[in-house]
């Protein structure tokens, strides 16, 4: 008796079909709740300041009045509904906590920020000035800025999306000032002994008896040299503090994170630890056991401050956090912090920026992180492949080397720190990025992240002033052209998109929604690359193939990273896979889940083949 099964092969279509034809040929997939089953998640990162900006001026170093700025209120129900329909489960609102900006908000009781220690005009979102409030630029009424963000949280939840915001534990702005601290909360450094370089409960490291000096460079002038009462090459800080990236110089280098100061977590200047350490074997313990361990323990002051900040935002309805440069903070702190968060919300989404593969398991198992960036291995290799600097084959080794933690390694191709996928400096065109997106989204059970504008091919061509092209600036007031065309003056209907941009967004929607509904996406991985590389005639070096499968669903993924070669070949499904899937000899019609084309899986003597023609930058997804 033949086994009834589901076979899928993931596809990114690059043909000439119109957007309307695509929509009529195959109904759009709907997100379906699978009760009791684990699922993929999709994070949509938005740079909150830029998302709703309709201004297209893009003058370098332009002011809000010249270049515009987006607001919390720009995330309308319609905008959120369309983001949800794209195949998104979580929104990461980047740049929400109140950070330094060069704009006069003194009538709201907010002190002016000094251009000598602010990057750009709009300021770095990672130089947080007040953790208990939000960026006044983002509010229609800055006096009501917190209420406007709380309304956005509620609106996001109403549209069945989860909310993530940033916490930047390694450093804060040099001029940190908590204007709206809850009762009993003291500012960072308020109780510090500034006469010593280090004390365990100091929040900062100091350079005793030495004033801070503003870094200088012949190639850089704050505000591009524009006159400003505070733009005088001076900033009052005595004694000087260590800089955010760890520089111990009273006058940091211009390339240091000079706008921030390093937070002290009880790591002595010689690198030794001045706090309790986790017992042996705690990598196997759950967050409840970690939480119990820390009860009654004497921990550094900064630990308590950041825990309280996280719990404050949880109480306001935030569903999770993205932690900036988490590996610069000791893993024991993360055990303390994250276990406290999970006790309040076991489903909190905790994502960390970690770039050292040797530390991945420590931050997941000891630090109780849910997810880490998979940049150094998967992202970096995909980038090398599309730039012609590497073959795709090592993706197999990367995936297999992380088999025990693959679910925890978030995949992305675009974010605020990286060059835009569609930029000449990365893939070169949105179409060349399609096979990368197929592989990034389907290679593992990990979450997938998309940066706003990526789904319509934003190339980051603007020179914002402090921020230059290839990355959408996080320091300036700028517009995001491709995204603005989708936004269509606030209609959020794609009305100004080109035909190619509409087709691209349709592709992203089909792919992301597919990953949310596919049981095999949280199943097993097995490469079929090696056998096809060795045994398949005309199997181009730019091709990459693997299978994903679960009890009820079987997937075959084929991606063509070549942007010039059309490949005609018989893809081999080895006997080991056919046996695991319990498929008998015979022919099986397979149908593309995204665009509707058919192919045939033929099994002879326990070995399967699928005759394929794969165009440049094309990949494939079929169902039996």
N, C-alpha and C positions, 0 to 999 in steps of 0.2 A: 504494500500500500504506500503510495507516494505521500510524503509529508507536505502539508500545506504550509507555505512560508511566505515571508515578505522580503523582497530584495530591493535595495535602493542604491543608486550610485549618484553622488552629489554633483550638481551641474552649475556652472556659471555661464549663461548664454551670452554670446557676443554677436548674434546675427542681426539682421536688418528689420526684424519685426517691429511694428510701431508699439507704443505704450498701450494704446487702446486694444490692439490685436492681442497683445500679451494677456491683458486682463480678461478678454473674452474667451481665450483659448483654454485657460486653466483657472478655475476659481481660486481666489486667494485663500491660503490656509488660515484657519482660525486657531487661536490659542485654546487648548483644551486642558482642563485640570485633570490630572491622572491621580486620583486619590490613593495615597499610600505608596506612590512610586517617587523615587528621586527624579529630579528634572534638571536640565540645563537652565542657567539663568543668563540674562543678557543685561549688561550695564550700559546705559547711554550717558556718556559724560558730556555735560554742557558747561562751557565757560559762561557763568551766569551773567556777567557784565556784558557779554557780546551777543548772547542768544537773541534777544529781542530788539537789538539796535537796527533801525531801518535806515540810518544815515549812510550814504554811499560816498562821502567826501574823501575820507582816508588821507587827510593831510598829515605828513610826518610830524610827530610831536603835537598833534592837534588837541585842543581842549574838548571838554564835553560839549560846549556850545558849538564848536566847529565840526566835530566828528560823531557826536551822539553817544549814547550809552543805553544799554538795555536795563529793564527793571524787573522786579519780581512779578509785577502785574502783567508783564508780557507773556508769561506762561499761563495762557488762558485755558479754559476747559478744552477748547478746540485744539490748541497746540498739544496739550497733554494727551488728548484722545489720539491724535495722529502719531505721536511718539509711541504710545502703547500699541497701536496697530502695526508699527514698524517691526514689532517682535521684541519689545523691551519689557523687562520686569522691574528694573531699578534705575533711578536717575541719580547720578552723582552731580550735585550742584556745586561746581568748583568755584572757590573764591568767595564764599559766603561770610565767614567770620570777618569782623572789622579789622582791616589791614590799613597800613599807611597809604594815603592818597594825597596828591597835591591839589587840594581844592579847599576853599574856605567854608568850613562848617561851624565857625565859632558861635554863630547865633543859636546853635543847637547844643552849646556847651562842649563841643569837641575842639580840642587844641589843633592848631595847624601843624602839619608835618614838614620836616626839614628836607628840601631837595638833596642836600648833601648826603643823606642816608636813606634815600628812597630811589628805587630803580624805576625809571620811566616816569610818566606823569600820573598814570592811573595806579601805579604801585604794584609791587609783587604780592600776590595772594598768600605768599608764604612768609610774609613779615607781619604777623598778626599783632595788632595793637590792643585789642580788647576781645577776649574770648567769650564774654557774656553778652555780646551784641553783634550786629551785622553791619556790613559795608553800607554807609549812608548813600553811596552812589546808586545803589540798587533800589532805593525806595522813592516812590512818588512824593511822600512826605517824610523827610529824614527823621523828624521827631517821632514818627510812628513806624520806624524801619523794622523793629522787632515784630510788631503786630503784622506788618505786611508779609514778613517771612513766615510767621505762624499760619497766616492764611494760605500761603503757598503750600506749606506742608499738608494742610487739610485738603486743599484742592488736588494735590498730587495723590493723596490716599483715596479721594473720591473717585479718581480715575484708575484706581487699582494698580498703582505704582508705588514702589518703596523709595524712601528718601535716604541718600547718603550725603554727608558733608565731610569736609577736611578737618583733621586735627594734625597739627604740626608740632610734635612733642620735642623735637631736637633743638628748636630755636624759636625765639620770638623777636618782635621788632625792638630796636634799641630804645624806643621811646614808649614802651608799653605803659598804658594807662587805663585801668579798669574803671570806666565811668558808671557802669550799671551793675557792679558786683552784687550778688545776693548778700543778705545780711550775714556778717561774720567772715566773709571772704576777703582776704588781704591780697594785694597785688604781688606779683612775682618780685622777689628781692626786697620786700618791705622790711623783713626782719634780718637781712643779711649782715654779717660782720664783714665790712668792706676793707678791713685792715689786713686781711689774709688772702692768699691766692685761693685757698680751698678750705671749706668746712663742710661737713656732711650735709647739714641742713641749710646751707646757703643755696639759693636758687641759681646763682651764677658763679663763674670763675672770674677772679679779678687779677689785675696787674697793679699791685699796691703802689700808692704814691705816684702814679703816672697818669697823666691825662690822655684821653682818647684823641687821636688825630684822624681827620678825614683823609681817605686814600686819594691819591692824585694820579693823573695820567694825561699826557699831552694829547691823547686821542679821544678823551671823553670830558664833556662838560655837562653837569646836571641841567636838565631842562633844555639841553642844546645851547646853553649860554644865555637863556632868557632871563631878564631881570626879575628878581623875586626877593622880598625883604630878608628871607632866610638863606638865600643862595649866596653864601659868603665864604665857603670853604671851611666853616667851623661848625662843630656840634659839641655841646657841653656834656661831657661824661667824665666824672672823676670819682674814683679811679676808673681807668679803662677796663672793659670786660673782654673776655675771650669772644672772638667772632664765631658766628653760627657754624662754620665749617671746621672749627677747631683751631683757627689761627690764634696764636698767643701773642701777637704783635699789637702794641698800642696803636700803631698805624698799619692797618691791614693793607694787603695788596688790592689793587683795583679789581682783580679777578676773584677775590675772596667774597664770601657772603656778608659783606661789610654792613649791610642794612639790618642785620640780625645779630643777636647774641646767643651764645651757646647756653643751654640749660644744663644744670648739674644734677645728675641722678645718683650721686654717691659713688662715682668713679673717681678715684684719686688721680692727681696729675701723672702719677707713674703707671696708671692703668689698672691698679688693683681695686678690688671691690670693697665698699664700705657699707654693706647691707647683708641681710640673710640670703643664703643661696638655697636653691631648690634641692631637696634630697635626691639621691640616686634613684632611678626608676620612675621619676615623675613624668617622663615623656609618654608613658602609657596611661597616665591618670586623666580623668575628665576634668572639666572646668570647675565642677563642684568641689572636687578634692583640692584643686589649686586654690580656690576661694577659701576653703577651710584652713589651708596652710597659712595664709596671710593674716588670718584673724588674730589680733593681739600682738602682731609683730611690729617692731619699731622700724619704720621705713623713712627714707628721706622726705623732706617737706615737698619737693617737686612731684613726687609720686602721688601724694594726696591731692595736690592742686589739679593735676591733669585727670585723675580719676573723677574728681568732683565736676570738672568741666564736661567730661563725657556723660556723666549721669544727668547733668543739667539739660543737655540737648536731648538725651533719651526721653526725659520727662516732657519735653515739648513735642515729642512725636517723631523725632529723627530715628530712622531704622538701622543706621549703620554708619561707619566711618571709613575714610581712606586716610591712612597714616603716611605722612610724608617722611621719607628717609628713615624708616623705622629701624634699620640696622645700625644707626648711629646712637641708638638708645639700648641699654642692656636688656637682655631677654627676660630677666627676672621681673623687671618692671612690667613687661607685657603680660606675664602670667598674672601679676597683681591687678593690672588694669582690665584686661580682657575677661578675666574670671568675674570681676565685679560687674562688668557690663552684661555678661551672659546670665548672671543671677537675676538681673532686672529684665532682660529680654533674651531668652535662649536662642531666638531666631535672628538676632542682630547680625548684620553683614559686616565683617571686619576684614578689610583689604589693606595690605601693607606694601610699600615700595621698598623692596629688598633686591639688591643686585649681586650678592655674593652666593653662588650656588652651594658653597660649602656650609652655609648657614641656613639654607632653606628649611631643613628638617627641625633645626632648633627653634626657629620662629613659629613653625606650624605646631610642633608637638610640645615644646616647652612654653613658648610664648602664646599659645592658644589663638593664633591667627587662623581665620578661615581661608584666606586666599593671599597669595603673593603674586607680584608681577612675574610673568614668564618672559622677561626681556632678553637676558643675557644669552639664552640658548635658543628657544623657538623663534622669537621675534628677530633677533640678530641674524639667525641663519636664513630665515625667509627673505630678509632684506638683501643678504648677500646673494641669494639665488636669483632674485629678480634683477639684480644689477649685473648678473653674469660673472660673479666672483666665486660661485660655489655651485656644486650639484645638489639636488634635493635629497639624495640618498641618506645623508647623515641625520635627517629628521627622524628616521627610524630609531637610531641609537639614542637620540635625545629623548624621544618619547619612552622608550623602554627603560632608560636609566632613571626615569622619574615615575616608574610604574606605581610605586607605593604612595606617591604624593601627587599624581597627575591631576586629580580632581581639585587640588588646592592651588594650581598654577594658572592664574587668570591669563587668557590670551587676548592680545590686542595688536593692531597694526598702526594705530593713530592715537595720540593723546597730546596734551598741552605741552609736554616736554620734547616731543619728537617731531621730526620732519613729517609733513603731511604725506600720506600714502601716495596721493596723486601728483605730488611735486616732482619736478625734474630731478631733484636730489635724492628721491626715493624710487618709486616705480616708474615715474615719468608720465603716465596717464592713468585715469581711473580704471580703464579696461585691463591694463596690465596688472592692476591690483586685484582683479576678480579671483584668479586661482589662489592667490595668497589668502584671500578672505575665506574661500571655501575650506582650505586646509586649516586655517586658524580656528574656524568655527566648528569643524567636525573632527579634528585630530584627537581630541580628548573630551572627557566629561566636564572639564573646567568651565567656568563662566567665560563668556565672550564679552569684550568691551568695544564699543564704537564711539568715536568722538564726533560731536555734532558737526555736520557738514561733510563728513567722510562719505555718507551714503548718497551724496549728490556730487561727489568728485571735487570737493574744495581742495585747491592746490596751495593755499597759503602764500600767494604772490605779493601781498602787501608789505610795504616797509612802514611800520608803525612809528618808528623813531628810535626808541630804545630797542625794540624788537625788530628784527629784519626778516626778509622773506624766507620761505620754506616752512617756517613754523608760524601758526597764527599767534600773534603777539599776546602775551599775558601781562604785559607791562603798560600798554597804551590803550587809548580809546580808538578802536578801529571797527569797521564793518567787515563782515565775512560774506563776500559776494555770492558764492554759490548757495549758501544757506539763505541769504536774503532773497534770492529768487524763489526758493521754496517757501519762505515765509510770506511772500507776496503781500507786503504791506500789512501784515497781521491777520490775513485770512488763513494762513497755514494750509494752503491747498495745492502748492506747487505750481501756481498759475503762471509764474514767470520762468519756470525751468525750460531748458532746451529739451528736445526729444531724447538726446543721449542721456541727459541728467535724469529725466523721468524714467527711462529704462533702467538706469543704474539704481535708482531708489527702489524700483520694483524688484530688481534682483536682490537687493539687501533685505527687503521685506519678506520675500519668498524664502530666502535662505535662513534668516533668523527665526522666522516663525516655524520653519521646518525643524530646526534644532530644538525648539521648545516642546514640540509634540512627539519627537522621535524617542522611543524607548531605548533604541540602540545607542543613542548619543551618551547615555550613562552606562553603557555596557562595556564590552571588551574591545581591545585594539589588537590587530595583528597586521604586520606589514606583508604585502605581496610584491614589494618592490624588487627584492633581490632575485626572485625566480624569474620575473619578467625581464629584468636587466640581463640575465644570463641566457634565457631560453627563447624570448619572444623576438621574432624578426621585426625590424623597423620600429623597435621601441626606442623612441628618441630620448637623449640624455635629459631633456627638459621635462619629462613626464615623471609623475610620482603617484603611486597607488597603494592603498591599504584597505583593510576591511574593519568594520565596526559591527558588533553584533550582541544581541541579547537573546533570551529564550524565544521571544516572539517576533523578533525583527532582525534582519540581516542587511548590512550596508556594505557597498563597495564604493570606494572613493577614488576617482582618477582626476588628476589635475595636470594641465599642460602649462608649465611656466614659460614656455617659449612664446615669444610674440611675433615669430616669423615662420615657424614650421607647422604645417598641418601633418598630423601623423595618422596613417592607416595601419592598423595592426589587430591581432587577435589577443586581447588581454587574457592572460592565463590566471585561472583561479586554482591554486594547487590542491592536490588530493587531501592534504591535511585540513584545509578549510572546508572542502566539500564534505569530508567525513564528519567534521564537527557539526556541520549544518544538517546532516542526515539527508542529503539530496541524492536521489537515485539517477542513473543514467537517463537522459532524455533531453528534450528541448523545452525551454521556458520563455514565454514572452515577458519581457520586462518593459515597464512604462515609466518614463520620466515623471517624477513627482512635481517638478517645478514648471516644466514647459510642455509636457505631453508627448514627446517623441517615443518611439518604440525601438527596442533592440532584442536580441535573442541570446539567452544563456544556454549553451550547449554543453552537456555533461557526457563524456565518453570515457569508459573505463575509470570512472571516479575522478576525472580531471575536467574542470570547467573552462570554457572559453567564451568571451564576448567579443564579437567583431565590432570594432569601433573606428570611427573617423573623428579625430579630435582636432579642432581648429586652434589657431594661435590664441593663447590666453583663455582657452575654454576648459571646462571641467565637466564631469557628468554626475544626475541622481535618479535611478529607475526603481520601479516597484513591480513585483511579479503579480 
